[in-house]
């Protein structure tokens, strides 16, 4: 398998020498790597060429294990820092992961005996004698990283946390210099998250400043066949495909394995007149309130997910207004609500004339029921229902080994996933009584 490169002018078999007036890295990369005794892999060459090309500002690299993606990103970071007055930000889902890159920077500085004015672990910043800074950041505390302009931002293990808002709202404005750039590197974690979304930008004409690179273990000529065989034996298939094949179509710990290629459709013209229409409602307080609308075709024995609602910043009255719009639009017969939300259920009925039915809430049984539907390709989702598609892709089992009983992880995907479970499980188990 050849490395997947989104732009035809990015190559992976050699490091391209751009003119000094055009390239991003003002110091030549080849001699620097020679001093480190590093022979770059094809995926590393592709990353260097993409970031050095003046046409591309944003580089997304979905790279499998054992290819030195963090290492090469930090080499790029240090080459930028050697230009006086440059600012580099290394972002990760948390400070522990950022510390890996921070330590790499220190090792590179030590290796070349560079002079440092300040190396403050508490402030998470290294200040070079040439006035350049290397700063460590966390997605969860992104506000501490704003207030300055950056020449380069490196997002390491980008798919492990939802960093879209952190980048779009907080950090994108800090890339306000003419030639400032960002690198996003990670192994994939499913196809419905921000990293996958950014990765796809590299393949579209709409985002011409974006370039994407994907490489698997097969693209590393130094990879040992015995190591691969050992990894296959010690990992689940999903984890191996995620970590060694950089596969966006699977995700270790996924609760449901939804076939997006066959089960996503445009349902705008779907005739729902002979269907039972019902909904699942997961009430949030600090968390989002989620509702999904489904239709069941008794002849086809298929469920169609028609519409959705997700919002965390509205009052009960505002939620009720939006839910009523969906009731009127789809003529919803039943709304199955979280049975723990009795006050909300009462308020909906008394104040807004919205009738709901307590959902059947057995979590593991409900998850298994949805799994049977999903595995049989009996759930068709409208292509506009992005939150549901994300939930089907990103809903995970909690990996905590100390749990006495398996349970799903509480994350952004879990709210719509709960609404979907309430709807499908409660409809199936209650329909005989209606």
Residue, then its C-alpha position, 0 to 999 in steps of 0.5 A: x500500500x502506498x502512502x495516501x497523499x491528498x495533494x498530487x504535488x506532495x511526494x514521500x520518496x525524497x525531501x524537496x528543496x524549496x527555494x529559501x525565499x519560499x519554504x517555511x523552514x528557513x534552515x535546510x532540513x536534510x543537513x539538520x537530519x544528518x546531524x541527528x543521524x536520522x534517515x526519515x521514513x516516507x511518511x516523515x518526508x511527506x510531512x516535511x514536504x507538505x509543511x515546507x510547501x508555501x501552498x499549504x498552511x494546515x497539514x493533517x497526518x493520520x499516521x500509524x504507530x512506529x513511524x515517528x510522527x511526534x518526533x518529526x513534528x518536533x524536529x519541524x518545531x525546533x527548526x522553526x525555533x532556530x529562526x529568531x523571534x519565533x513562537x511555537x505551541x505544542x498542543x495535546x489533549x492533556x499536559x501529560x501528552x504535551x510533556x512528551x513533546x516538551x521533553x523531546x524539545x529539551x533533548x534536541x536543545x541539549x543535543x545541539x548545545x543551544x543557549x536557553x534563557x528560560x526553561x520553566x516547567x511550571x509555566x510550561x515554556x522554553x525561551x531561547x537566547x534568540x528570542x524564540x519560545x516553545x510553549x506547551x498547551x492542553x486542549x482543556x486549558x486552551x485559554x492559557x495559550x492565547x494572547x500571542x501570535x504563533x509561527x507554528x502550532x503542533x497538535x499531537x494525538x489530535x483525535x484523542x480530544x475534541x479540539x475543534x473549538x479550541x482551534x477554531x475559536x481560540x487558536x486559529x486567530x493566533x496564526x495571524x502571521x503571513x506564513x504561520x502554519x499548523x500540523x495535526x498528527x494522530x492515529x484515527x479514532x473513527x470517522x465522525x470527529x474533528x480530526x477526521x473532519x480536518x483530514x478530509x479538508x485536504x481532499x477538497x478544492x474548498x480548502x486548498x490550504x489544507x493537505x493530508x497524509x495517511x500512512x500505515x505500518x506497511x509504509x514503514x520499511x523498517x517494520x519487523x514482520x514478527x512485531x506486526x504478528x505479535x501486535x495482531x495477537x495481543x490486540x483486538x482487530x479494531x485496535x490493530x486497524x486503528x493503531x497500525x493501519x490508521x483506519x478511520x472506519x474502526x475505533x477501539x472500544x466502539x459500542x456500535x459498528x455502524x455501516x456508514x457506507x450502506x446506512x447513511x442516506x438522503x431521507x428528505x423525500x422518504x414517505x413516512x405516512x405508513x410508519x410509526x413515528x417516535x422519538x427518544x429524549x435524553x434530558x440534560x441539565x449541565x449536559x446537552x439535551x438530545x432528541x432523535x426522531x425515528x420512523x419504523x417501516x413494518x413492511x421493510x422491518x427497518x428504522x429510519x432516523x429522520x431528525x435530531x435535536x441537541x443543545x446545552x444552552x437553552x432553558x426548559x421552555x426553549x427546549x420545549x419550543x424546539x421539541x414541539x416543532x419536531x412533533x408538528x413536523x413529523x407527527x410524532x406518536x411517542x416520545x420516550x424520555x429518560x425515566x430519571x427526568x420526572x420533573x422535566x416530564x411533568x413540566x413538559x406535560x403541565x406547562x407545554x402540553x408535551x406528552x412523554x412516556x418513560x423509557x425502558x432504561x436497562x443500559x446493557x440490554x438497550x445497547x445490545x438491542x441497538x447493536x442487533x439493529x445496527x449490525x443487521x443494517x436495519x437503521x438508516x440515518x439521514x445524512x443531515x443528522x450529524x450528531x447521531x452519526x457522531x454518536x454511532x461512531x464515537x460512543x465508547x465503552x469505558x476502558x477503566x479496568x476496575x469497573x465491576x460491570x461494563x458501562x459506556x463512557x460518558x462523553x459528548x457522543x453519549x447524549x444522543x446515543x442515550x436518546x437513540x437507545x431510549x427510542x429503539x429499545x423502548x419502542x421495541x419492547x412497548x409496541x405490542x402494548x400500543 
